[in-house]
Structures are given as C-alpha cells and as structure tokens.
Amino acid sequence: MSSFLIFLAVIGALIIYVIGIYNSLVNLRNRVKNAFAQIDVQLTRRHDLIPNLVEAVKGYMKHERETLDAVIRARNSAVTDLDAAKADPSNAEAIRKLGESEGALGAALGRLFALSEAYPDLKANQNMMQFQEELSSTENKVAFARQAFNDSVMTYNNKVENFPNNIVAGMFRFDAASFLEIDAEETRAVPNVSFT
C-alpha cells in the first residue's frame, strides 16, 4: 500500500512538473506574439506611409515609373507577408519570408531615395521632408521592436530546446520560433533619406 502511495505521489509530482513546463512554454510563446504585435504596428505604419510617398514623388519623377512600381510591388509583398506572419509569429517560415520582403522593400526605397537626389525641387518639397522624418522615426521604432521580438524568440527557443523542456515541447508541438532578420544590407541601418 505504501509503495502504491509513493507511486501516486511520484506520478502526481511528474504531472505537476509537466504542467509547469507547459504553462511556461505558453507564456513565452505569448510573449513572442506580443513582441511581434509591436513590430506589426511599426511595419503597418511604414507600409501606410509608402503609397503617400510614391504619390508625392510621382509628379517629380515622371521618367522613373519602373522604380515607383518596384516600390509599390515590394510594399504589397511586405504587407502580404506581414499578414501571414501576424497569423502565427512563431512560424519560422512566415518570419523568414517577412524578413526577405522587408529587405526587398528597403532596397526598393533605397533606390527611390537615391534617384530622388537628381530632382532638386523634390528634395525641397515640404511633404518629402515630412515623409523623411516619419520614415526615419518609423525605421528606428522598427529596429527597437525587432530587437525586443528577437529577444523574446531567444528566450522562448531556449525554453523549447532545453532538456527536459524539449520533451514536453515536442509532446505538445511547441516548435522553435525564428528571428526576424532583414536580409538586405540597405535595411540593416536606418536609411539616409535626406532631401536637403
């Protein structure tokens, strides 16, 4: 009888231990989702600024239609990938694709701003100066939000991959999340969008 009680106590302790690991994995996964929500806010703001920027530039850069179209295509791709990543921020493939599309968007914006240097009236335009300030501010906020997200991902992944947590994580399908990395060199730093 006493060995049966000891057996039940061990099983009970094991169940409580597994529940504790499971709950901590859920909490950390939710932190990843919350951190991604901050990225979502900033990237959405960035994506919303781009059509207005393109409209402001169109009148000045009539011969640069290909560049303007590339910016809009890259923006639309980034919006689509953001929506996919928003559905499950712990999905490594969705985060990887978002990083690639944001890199492409940054590269397209970099080409647009490089071309805009050839248009003195555009550089002096008040709307362009306002877009410059808003984009620079947004890029800084994206960088901070991305760092917070990547920190949350690292904490979550450590919990998922450490023993014996990895056993519980595997049983309940807690997969490792992916860091948000922006592939294009142009987007690793805040772009220089000076119009003065």
C-alpha positions as CSV (number, residue, x, y, z in Angstrom):
1,M,0.0,0.0,0.0
2,S,2.8,2.5,0.9
3,S,4.6,1.7,-2.4
4,F,1.4,2.5,-4.3
5,L,1.1,5.8,-2.5
6,I,4.7,6.6,-3.3
7,F,4.0,5.7,-6.9
8,L,0.9,8.0,-7.0
9,A,3.0,10.8,-5.4
10,V,5.7,10.4,-8.0
11,I,3.2,10.4,-10.8
12,G,1.4,13.4,-9.3
13,A,4.7,15.3,-9.0
14,L,5.6,14.5,-12.6
15,I,2.2,15.7,-13.8
16,I,2.6,19.0,-11.9
17,Y,6.1,19.3,-13.3
18,V,4.9,18.8,-16.9
19,I,2.0,21.3,-16.3
20,G,4.5,23.8,-15.1
21,I,6.7,23.4,-18.2
22,Y,3.7,23.5,-20.4
23,N,2.4,26.7,-18.8
24,S,5.8,28.4,-19.1
25,L,6.0,27.5,-22.8
26,V,2.6,29.0,-23.4
27,N,3.6,32.2,-21.5
28,L,6.8,32.5,-23.5
29,R,5.0,31.9,-26.8
30,N,2.5,34.6,-25.9
31,R,5.4,37.0,-25.2
32,V,6.7,36.2,-28.7
33,K,3.3,37.1,-30.1
34,N,3.1,40.3,-28.1
35,A,6.6,41.3,-29.2
36,F,5.5,40.7,-32.8
37,A,2.5,42.8,-32.3
38,Q,4.8,45.8,-31.7
39,I,6.6,45.0,-35.0
40,D,3.2,44.8,-36.7
41,V,2.3,48.3,-35.5
42,Q,5.5,49.8,-36.8
43,L,5.6,47.9,-40.1
44,T,2.0,48.7,-40.8
45,R,2.8,52.4,-40.2
46,R,5.7,52.1,-42.6
47,H,3.6,50.4,-45.2
48,D,0.9,53.0,-44.9
49,L,3.4,55.8,-45.5
50,I,4.8,54.4,-48.7
51,P,1.8,55.0,-51.0
52,N,1.7,58.6,-49.9
53,L,5.4,58.9,-50.5
54,V,5.0,57.4,-54.0
55,E,2.2,59.9,-54.8
56,A,4.3,62.8,-53.6
57,V,7.2,61.7,-55.8
58,K,5.2,60.8,-58.9
59,G,4.9,64.4,-60.1
60,Y,8.6,65.0,-59.9
61,M,9.9,61.6,-61.2
62,K,7.8,61.0,-64.3
63,H,10.6,59.2,-66.0
64,E,11.2,56.8,-63.1
65,R,8.0,54.8,-63.4
66,E,9.8,51.5,-63.1
67,T,11.3,52.4,-59.7
68,L,8.0,53.7,-58.4
69,D,6.3,50.4,-59.5
70,A,9.1,48.4,-57.8
71,V,8.5,50.2,-54.5
72,I,4.7,49.5,-54.7
73,R,5.3,45.9,-55.6
74,A,7.8,45.4,-52.7
75,R,5.4,47.2,-50.3
76,N,2.5,45.0,-51.4
77,S,4.6,41.9,-50.9
78,A,5.7,43.1,-47.5
79,V,2.1,43.7,-46.5
80,T,1.1,40.2,-47.5
81,D,4.0,38.6,-45.7
82,L,3.2,40.7,-42.6
83,D,-0.3,39.4,-42.6
84,A,0.9,35.8,-42.8
85,A,3.5,36.3,-40.0
86,K,0.8,38.1,-37.9
87,A,-1.3,34.9,-38.0
88,D,1.4,32.9,-36.3
89,P,4.6,34.9,-35.2
90,S,6.2,31.6,-34.0
91,N,6.1,30.2,-37.6
92,A,9.7,30.3,-38.7
93,E,8.9,30.2,-42.4
94,A,6.5,33.2,-42.2
95,I,9.0,35.2,-40.3
96,R,11.8,34.4,-42.8
97,K,9.6,35.4,-45.7
98,L,8.7,38.7,-43.9
99,G,12.4,39.4,-43.4
100,E,13.0,38.9,-47.1
101,S,10.2,41.0,-48.2
102,E,11.1,43.8,-45.8
103,G,14.7,43.6,-47.1
104,A,13.4,43.9,-50.7
105,L,11.2,46.9,-49.7
106,G,14.1,48.6,-48.0
107,A,16.2,48.1,-51.1
108,A,13.5,49.5,-53.4
109,L,13.1,52.5,-51.1
110,G,16.9,53.0,-51.2
111,R,16.8,53.1,-55.0
112,L,13.9,55.6,-54.9
113,F,15.7,57.9,-52.5
114,A,19.0,57.6,-54.5
115,L,17.1,58.6,-57.6
116,S,15.4,61.5,-55.8
117,E,18.7,63.2,-55.3
118,A,18.6,64.1,-59.0
119,Y,15.5,66.2,-58.5
120,P,16.2,69.4,-56.6
121,D,12.6,70.5,-56.5
122,L,11.6,67.2,-54.9
123,K,14.4,67.5,-52.3
124,A,13.0,70.9,-51.2
125,N,9.3,69.7,-51.1
126,Q,7.8,70.1,-47.7
127,N,5.8,66.8,-48.0
128,M,9.1,65.0,-48.8
129,M,10.8,66.4,-45.8
130,Q,7.9,65.3,-43.6
131,F,8.0,61.8,-45.1
132,Q,11.7,61.7,-44.5
133,E,11.2,62.5,-40.8
134,E,8.3,60.0,-40.4
135,L,10.2,57.2,-42.2
136,S,13.3,57.8,-40.2
137,S,11.3,57.7,-37.0
138,T,9.4,54.6,-38.0
139,E,12.7,52.8,-39.1
140,N,14.1,53.4,-35.6
141,K,10.9,52.1,-34.0
142,V,11.0,49.0,-36.2
143,A,14.6,48.4,-35.1
144,F,13.7,48.6,-31.4
145,A,10.6,46.4,-31.9
146,R,12.6,43.8,-33.9
147,Q,15.2,43.6,-31.1
148,A,12.5,43.1,-28.5
149,F,10.9,40.4,-30.7
150,N,14.2,38.6,-31.3
151,D,15.0,38.7,-27.5
152,S,11.6,37.1,-26.9
153,V,12.2,34.5,-29.5
154,M,15.6,33.6,-28.0
155,T,14.0,33.2,-24.5
156,Y,11.2,31.0,-26.0
157,N,13.6,28.9,-28.1
158,N,15.9,28.3,-25.1
159,K,12.9,27.0,-23.1
160,V,11.8,24.9,-26.1
161,E,15.2,23.4,-26.7
162,N,16.5,22.8,-23.1
163,F,16.1,19.4,-21.5
164,P,13.7,18.2,-20.2
165,N,11.5,21.0,-21.6
166,N,12.2,19.8,-25.1
167,I,10.3,16.6,-24.3
168,V,7.2,18.5,-23.2
169,A,7.6,20.9,-26.1
170,G,7.7,18.0,-28.5
171,M,4.7,16.3,-27.0
172,F,2.6,19.5,-27.3
173,R,4.1,20.7,-30.6
174,F,5.9,23.8,-29.4
175,D,8.3,24.5,-32.3
176,A,11.2,26.8,-32.2
177,A,10.5,30.3,-33.5
178,S,12.6,32.2,-35.9
179,F,14.4,35.5,-35.5
180,L,13.3,38.4,-37.7
181,E,16.3,39.2,-39.8
182,I,16.2,41.7,-42.6
183,D,18.4,40.4,-45.4
184,A,19.2,43.5,-47.5
185,E,22.2,45.5,-46.3
186,E,20.3,48.7,-47.1
187,T,17.8,47.9,-44.3
188,R,20.2,46.9,-41.6
189,A,20.7,50.6,-40.8
190,V,18.2,53.4,-40.8
191,P,18.2,54.6,-44.4
192,N,19.5,58.0,-45.2
193,V,16.6,59.8,-46.8
194,S,17.8,63.4,-46.6
195,F,16.2,65.8,-49.1
196,T,18.3,68.8,-48.1
